[in-house]
Amino acid sequence: MQLLKYLLLFCTVATVLSFTSIIEAQTCDKYKTGKFYIYNKVNKQRINIERRDSLQIETNENGDITVLKVKWTSVCDYELLFNYMTPKEVSKDKNVQRIFDSNADIPLQIKILGGTDNYYVFEADKQGFHSLRDTVWLIK
């Protein structure tokens, strides 16, 4: 009888985990491609994002463009790796290029914590930097 209880408990837990995984996959799939935006709170600018599964193009209000490679590491986790930035942005501050050059091979780790059809909340972490939690809004 005891064995039957453990077997029933195991099956219930396995079913819940499997169902949670399916829901998580359906939820995060809608964030892999599309058009999004985020607000840069430092310079109070909207940054438009176009994501094509493995490529992310960010354009700020000044027309500066940053291109990042996207690598999905799990259903709701991905890495952003700096690819290049338009010269206009780099020329504004000579230290920007040095920062990107020294950290270009270290990916920014993104974990989608949850979301809706309008936005998702993420946590970003990169070696040597403080983690950040923010919201990405979907453009419909």
WOZILIN-V385335 format. One record per run of one state. SS is the DSSP state (H for helix, E for strand, - for the rest). FROM is the first residue (numbers start at 1). TO is the last residue. If there is no record, write none. Layout:
<<SS | FROM | TO> <SS | FROM | TO>>
This chain:
<<- | 1 | 1> <H | 2 | 29> <- | 30 | 32> <E | 33 | 40> <- | 41 | 44> <E | 45 | 52> <- | 53 | 54> <E | 55 | 59> <- | 60 | 64> <E | 65 | 74> <- | 75 | 76> <E | 77 | 85> <- | 86 | 86> <H | 87 | 92> <- | 93 | 93> <H | 94 | 103> <- | 104 | 107> <E | 108 | 115> <- | 116 | 118> <E | 119 | 125> <- | 126 | 131> <E | 132 | 138> <- | 139 | 140>>
